[in-house]
Amino acid sequence: MKIKPIKTEEDYNATLQRLEVIFDAKRGTPEGEELEMLGISIENYENEHYPMN
């Protein structure tokens, strides 16, 4: 999967689905790197669009 910024709700949902597929990826593997980047992207999107007070 090519990692890109999450800009829409559709992007967000697609990213969550991909994260579920690779959730158990091992660190140091390509999937593990992708998992880490997706987690950061999701966290940034959620902080901006679903802030917790």
ROKERO-448669 format. One line per field, with one value per residue: y, z, x of N, C-alpha, C, O, CB in turn; residue in one letter. Coordinates in steps of 0.05 Angstrom, whole numbers, plus 5000, padded with zeros to 4 digits. Last residue first. Glycine has a CB too. Layout:
<pts>
n_north	(Y,...) $
n_up	(Z,...) $
n_east	(X,...) $
ca_north	(Y,...) $
ca_up	(Z,...) $
ca_east	(X,...) $
c_north	(Y,...) $
c_up	(Z,...) $
c_east	(X,...) $
o_north	(Y,...) $
o_up	(Z,...) $
o_east	(X,...) $
cb_north	(Y,...) $
cb_up	(Z,...) $
cb_east	(X,...) $
aa	(A,...) $
</pts>
This chain:
<pts>
n_north	(5323,5298,5309,5288,5313,5314,5263,5232,5245,5226,5171,5156,5165,5128,5080,5080,5073,5022,4991,4997,4968,4918,4908,4903,4892,4916,4879,4842,4852,4850,4885,4886,4892,4939,4977,4976,5000,5051,5069,5073,5113,5156,5164,5179,5226,5253,5252,5224,5219,5152,5095,5043,4976) $
n_up	(5497,5438,5369,5315,5279,5300,5322,5276,5246,5280,5282,5228,5223,5260,5236,5188,5207,5230,5184,5153,5184,5181,5127,5123,5191,5239,5276,5243,5244,5261,5225,5172,5172,5201,5166,5126,5154,5164,5112,5098,5134,5115,5064,5079,5104,5080,5086,5105,5060,5043,5023,4983,5000) $
n_east	(4774,4796,4778,4772,4806,4858,4864,4855,4901,4942,4928,4936,4991,5011,4992,5020,5072,5069,5054,5100,5136,5112,5117,5173,5198,5208,5158,5107,5036,4984,4956,4943,4887,4879,4901,4863,4820,4841,4845,4791,4775,4806,4787,4734,4743,4806,4861,4918,4973,4994,5030,5011,5017) $
ca_north	(5346,5291,5315,5277,5312,5337,5287,5231,5250,5254,5187,5154,5180,5156,5088,5083,5098,5045,4992,5008,4997,4931,4911,4924,4882,4912,4903,4843,4852,4833,4892,4883,4870,4913,4972,4966,4973,5033,5066,5055,5086,5147,5157,5155,5204,5251,5278,5220,5232,5179,5111,5069,5000) $
ca_up	(5516,5464,5393,5338,5273,5287,5339,5298,5235,5272,5306,5241,5206,5263,5264,5188,5193,5246,5208,5144,5179,5207,5138,5108,5164,5221,5273,5261,5230,5274,5253,5179,5156,5211,5192,5120,5143,5186,5128,5083,5136,5143,5068,5062,5120,5080,5082,5108,5082,5036,5046,4983,5000) $
ca_east	(4778,4786,4794,4758,4777,4848,4869,4836,4874,4941,4929,4909,4972,5017,4985,4991,5065,5077,5037,5075,5141,5115,5090,5159,5189,5230,5176,5130,5062,5003,4958,4971,4900,4868,4913,4889,4817,4834,4869,4809,4764,4808,4815,4739,4732,4777,4848,4889,4959,4989,5020,5025,5000) $
c_north	(5336,5314,5307,5283,5301,5337,5312,5255,5251,5261,5217,5172,5179,5173,5117,5091,5102,5071,5017,5012,5011,4961,4924,4929,4905,4900,4896,4868,4855,4832,4875,4886,4865,4890,4945,4959,4961,5004,5047,5049,5065,5118,5144,5145,5178,5227,5277,5247,5225,5192,5140,5086,5025) $
c_up	(5543,5483,5419,5364,5296,5285,5327,5317,5258,5262,5299,5266,5218,5247,5269,5216,5192,5233,5225,5167,5170,5204,5165,5119,5149,5194,5254,5255,5249,5261,5268,5209,5165,5197,5204,5146,5137,5177,5151,5098,5121,5146,5096,5065,5105,5098,5084,5107,5082,5059,5037,5005,5000) $
c_east	(4786,4793,4780,4773,4760,4817,4857,4840,4854,4913,4927,4908,4944,4996,4989,4981,5035,5068,5043,5055,5115,5120,5091,5131,5176,5223,5199,5147,5085,5030,4980,4977,4928,4882,4904,4904,4845,4832,4864,4834,4781,4798,4819,4767,4736,4769,4818,4876,4929,4974,5017,5013,5018) $
o_north	(5352,5323,5309,5265,5306,5357,5329,5266,5269,5283,5231,5186,5200,5193,5130,5107,5124,5089,5031,5032,5033,4977,4940,4952,4925,4897,4873,4877,4869,4814,4886,4890,4842,4869,4931,4939,4937,4985,5030,5027,5043,5101,5124,5121,5157,5211,5297,5264,5220,5178,5152,5091,5026) $
o_up	(5561,5484,5422,5378,5296,5288,5341,5327,5259,5269,5312,5270,5218,5257,5281,5218,5195,5246,5234,5169,5179,5220,5172,5121,5162,5177,5254,5232,5270,5266,5286,5217,5167,5210,5215,5148,5143,5191,5158,5098,5130,5157,5099,5068,5117,5107,5089,5125,5061,5076,5025,5006,5015) $
o_east	(4790,4816,4755,4781,4736,4804,4847,4820,4837,4902,4912,4888,4930,4986,4972,4962,5025,5058,5025,5042,5109,5110,5074,5122,5169,5241,5209,5149,5082,5046,4993,5000,4936,4887,4920,4918,4849,4840,4881,4844,4785,4812,4833,4772,4741,4785,4805,4880,4917,4963,5036,4989,5037) $
cb_north	(5363,5264,5345,5246,5294,5340,5290,5205,5229,5259,5181,5125,5168,5163,5071,5056,5098,5044,4967,4990,5000,4918,4884,4916,4858,4895,4912,4818,4875,4805,4887,4902,4877,4912,4995,4986,4973,5042,5093,5067,5086,5165,5182,5160,5209,5247,5289,5204,5262,5182,5109,5083,5000) $
cb_up	(5517,5475,5394,5335,5249,5259,5344,5314,5215,5250,5322,5248,5178,5254,5284,5180,5164,5250,5224,5122,5157,5222,5140,5079,5168,5235,5300,5257,5209,5276,5267,5163,5126,5207,5211,5104,5117,5199,5137,5055,5124,5162,5065,5033,5127,5052,5055,5135,5079,5009,5070,4955,5024) $
cb_east	(4754,4797,4800,4753,4773,4860,4899,4839,4866,4961,4955,4903,4971,5046,5000,4978,5076,5107,5040,5062,5163,5138,5076,5158,5170,5250,5186,5148,5062,4992,4932,4989,4900,4838,4907,4906,4800,4808,4880,4816,4736,4792,4833,4732,4702,4766,4856,4883,4963,4972,5039,5023,4981) $
aa	(N,M,P,Y,H,E,N,E,Y,N,E,I,S,I,G,L,M,E,L,E,E,G,E,P,T,G,R,K,A,D,F,I,V,E,L,R,Q,L,T,A,N,Y,D,E,E,T,K,I,P,K,I,K,M) $
</pts>
